Amino acid sequence: MRTLAASSLWIMAPREDNPVRILVVDEHPIFRDGLLRLLQREERLRIVGETGDAAEVATLVRDLGPDVLLLGFCSTRRSPVQTLQEIAALGTSVRTILLTGSIDDTPEIASAVQLGAVGVISKESTTDVLLKSIDSVMEGHCWVGDSRVADVGASLRKLNLARRRTKAFGLTRRELDIVRAVVNGCTNRQIARTFAISESTVKRHITHIFDKLGASNRIELALFAAHHQLLTGSWVHAS
């Protein structure tokens, strides 16, 4: 392993197998270090470089030839869009996954998608979601949030619309998931089993949902959801 102190970059020695080559970029050292430690546990992945300086990313992509670029999307020094413009100009096949504080259809993220980003996940995502996103983009798919999608831009727009709807009615994501289950005819026991929670917790969620939406039973809840298109495009799932 070779260390380049000036650029905050280190490179692992080549291996005989063919793991997925990863370049990690984030300006926060603690987050970056934790991410590196997490990824190093996976034998099928190989960290080829890491940096906290967005200005050197395009050069590293050109020189190291990573398969996947994990790009922290919270830079206060340099717009990630500028970084992606420089990468796009290289004409490489690197697959970029944005690591964001919040998954929203903002102009900057939309621009990043137009410049070729094929994944957007929250920095609060689980390890399993991160690994699945890497596998998915390597297979030629796109990824948003916690699911594989057909189109990143369209999925972000649907997600943003759903968030505006749920915010208007004060529903949390878990409450919305339970509304979907109720509309699909699931019992409290089935809902509890699906989300690995107790039936009493399900009952509390449903009581809160009834209070927020003004419904008094499941039929009224289903009618409300249908009338307000509450579940239309609410959360993106793989087809």
N, C-alpha and C positions, 0 to 999 in steps of 0.2 A: 504494500500500500504506500502511496506517495502523497505527501502533504505539500500544498502550495499555500503558505500562510497569507501571502499578499492578496489572494483572490478568494480565500475561505473555501477552497476547493480541495477535495481529496478524491483519489481515484483508486479503486480496488484492482488488484492484479487479475488478469484474464483467467477464465476457467474453461475447462474443456467441454462442459455441457453448454446448453443454449437457453439460459434463463432470460426473463424479461429484463431489459436494461432500463433502469430508472434514474432520472435526474430530478432532484428535489430542490425547490426554490421557495424560500420564505424569509422575510426580513427578521423574524423573531427567533433568536437562537434557541430558546427553550423549546418552542414548538417544533422547530426543525430537528433538534436533537432527539426529541421524543419520537417523531415520525421516522427518523432514520433507524432508531433502535427497534421500533415495531416492524419495519420492513425487512430488516436484517434477519429476523427470525424465519423468514420464508425462503426456503432453499431455491424455490422457482424464480425468485427475484434477485436482481443484482444491482446494487447502488453503484452507478458509475461516477456520480458526482453530486455535490451539493453546494449551495451558495446562498448568501443573504443579500447579494448585490444584483439587483435586476439588470443593471447595465451590462453585465457580462454574460447574461443568459444565452443570447443568440450565438455568441462565440463558443460557449460550452456545447450547445446543441450541435453546432457545426463540427466541432473537434471530437466530441465524444460519441455522437451518433446514438443517443438514447432512443428506446422504443416508446417510452412514456415520459412526459414532463408533468410533474406535479407542481403546479404553480400557485403559490399563495396569492390570493387576490385581495390584499389589504394594504398595499404599499402606500406609504405616505411620502415617499421620496420620488417615485417614478410611476407613471401610469402603466399598469399591466398591458393595456391596449398597445402602447408603444412597443413594449417587449414583443408582443405577438405579431405586430407589423414587421418587426425585424426578422422574426422567425419565419414568417410567411414568405418573406423575400428570399430566404435561403432555398425554398422549394424542397425541404426535407419531408420525410414521412412520419415525423414524430407526432405522437398522439397526445394532445394536451388536455389534462384534467385540471379544472380550476378548483382550488380549495378556498371557500368563502366563509365569511362570518355568518352570512344570511343568504339563502337562495331566493333571489328576487329577479324579476324581469326588468332590471335597471338598464339604462342606455349603455353603460360601460360593459356590463356582462353581455348584452345583446351584440355589441361591437366585437367583443372577444369571440363570441360564437360565429359571427360572420367571418372572422379571421381564421377560423378553423378549429377552435376549441370543441372537443367532442364529449366533454364531461363536465358536470358542475356538481360538486358535493359540498356539504357543510363541514366545517372543521370540527363540529360536534358529532359527526357521524361515528358509528361503531367501526371497529377494525374490520369486521365482516363486510360491511358496506364498501369500505375503501378497497379491499381486496377484490370484491366482486366487480367494482367499477373498473379496476385495472384489467381483469380478465375479459370484461365485456368489450372495452375499447380495443383490446388486442384481437378480439374476434371480429372486429369491424362494425360493432354496434355503437350506439351513443348511450349516455347515462346522465340522468338528472335526479338529484335527491338520493333516494334509496332504490331506484328502479331503472332497468334498461328501457330505453325509449327509441322510437323511430326517428325523431327529429328533436334536437335540443331546443331550438328556438320556439317551436310550437309548444313543446312541453312546458317551457318556462312561462309562456303566455297563459296557458291553461292553469298552471299552478298559481300564478299571480292573480288571475280572475277568481279562483277558488278562495284564495286568502282574503280578497276583498269581501267576498260573500260571507265567509265564516266570521270575519271581523265584525261585519255589520250585525250579525245575530249573536255575537259573543261566544261562539263555539270554539272549543279547543280542538286540536287535531284528533285526540283520542275520542272526544265526544262525537266528532264527525264520523269517525270510523264506526262507532257504536250505532249512530243513526243509520249508516249504510247496512250494518248487520240486522238491525231491527226491520228496516224496509225489506231486506231479503228474507225475512221470516224466521230469523234465528231466535231461539229461546235464550233466557238469561244464562242458563247452564252452558249452552253452546258458545255464547259470547265470552263467558268467563274462560272456557277452555281455549278458545282462539287467541285471546290476548293474555293468557296466563295470569289472570287475576281472579279474585274471589267473586262469588255471586252477589255478596253484599256490596262489593265495590261496583259491580255492574248496576245494581239497583240505585246506588247513589248517583252514578253517572246519568242514568235515565231520568231520575228525579230532577237533576240540574238541567238536563236538556228540556224537559217538559216546562220547567220554570222559565227558561230563556226564550222558548219558542211559543209559549202560551198554549201548549197542547196538554190534554188531560189523559190521553191513552195512545196506544201504538197506532191505531188507525188514523187519528188526527195527526200524529207525527208523520206518518207516511204521506198523507195528503198535503201537509205543509211542505215536506221535502220535494214532492212532485211539483207543486204549484210554484215554488220559488227556485226550482231547478238546483236545489241545494247540492246534489251529488253529481251534477253534470260536469265532468272533467275535474272533479275535486282533487283527486290524487292520482298521479300518473303511475300506472302499473305496466309491466312488460306484457306484451301480447302473446 
